[in-house]
Amino acid sequence: MPRIFSPNVTQTLEKLLADPAFRKAMEYLEADEDNRFEELKELVVVHGAPFKEHLKRSPLYKNKLERYGAKDCLIDSEGNVLGYVYGTGASRPKILVEGHLDTVFPEETPLAVTEKDGRFYCPGIGDDTAALACNLSILRAIEHAGLKPVSTLVFCGTVGEEGEGNARGIRFLMREHGDLDAVISVESHGAEHVCLQAVGIRRYEFEFSGPGGHSWRAFGLPNPVHAMGRAVAKIAELTMPISPRTTFSVGVVTGGTSINAIPQGARMKVDMRSVDPRELDSLGSVVESLVEQAVAEENLKWRSTDRIGFTMRCIGSKPAGSLAEDSLVAQVALAATEAVGLPASPSLPASTNQNIPVNMGVPALVVGSGGTFKGVHSLEESYTPAGSVKGAQKILLLLFALGGLSGVIEPLVEPCLERGPVS
Ligand SMILES: [Zn+2]
């Protein structure tokens, strides 16, 4: 059943869809499907390896933004690429639309697009290169139809979204640009995708250390690997609430150098996630205290004057947050989804660039670029452009409903004047 949206949201979309220039842009996105896909194939073979995406991808993306009419294009000191479509109205509100330039694949990964049974394979072809190509196509549509937004639209390719990049690109943007009033992150999902809830992440690395020694002659010393094993066993026994969904995993363990030695050191990495910031905080302290107990038990067992100890380091964190389903920006995104003929309902929570702005109180959500995606983050990642038209059209609608179209509608979004710090 279609949703009921507030009259100003519905009327705004109707006015946009009735405007000849806006319709021209929507039609352009349909006709641009092949170009969009060709450009995706061109972009995906240019490496976006973690912490190296600024080397080749950023300059290429900057050139493309420039070529398609964005103004004052630049690469900031973090490596993010920005280009502006200036509004005809006041300097605020200002809307950021972004896709991330980095992939999870290291530089040595061979990149070539191959086709099999109608699917196109290449590491990174979906996440998030499809979004980069989608946003470029939208920029071309704006230029082609001569659309003038009332609010300034900032097109951006961000660095460091994945893994240990830890959202460094979007954090930098939110720190440097205090005037972004809404953030639209485009990700590798179908055109119906609208994610409102950001999963918080915390990652700890624990390092256990002791004197170590010969496995036979020094027997009786506390053993860092045994202490780590005790800690893993304790963590494994934790039970988590189903709601708010909260998870943990000891993902990496390393340690020791020789089979005939009591090791001097061991390390483990723990990943914890929750949609609720308080649950994540409390899980973090529980895990820390379990490790402390495990080390104390190992020391107590051997009662040696040589003891082991541990250090804990936070190696990643993304704050949780959510955009209310009845908030204006969420309503516009859901209504735009219906307007392109797709069912509208919020998608499952995820951890993306959205986490940073939404946690600060800046309206932010994730929408899908459109297309079909399989094997994201694997070497068998594949894509087809089916649905990419609707993805791009929906984002165009969303941007202009929020940011206004000169002479046709005023911006729906308001300046976000109270924002929390970047965490
Ligand atoms: Zn992504």
Boltz pocket constraint, residues with backbone or C-beta under 6 A from the ligand:
constraints:
  - pocket:
      binder: B
      contacts: [[A, 100], [A, 127], [A, 128], [A, 161], [A, 187], [A, 188]]
      max_distance: 6.0
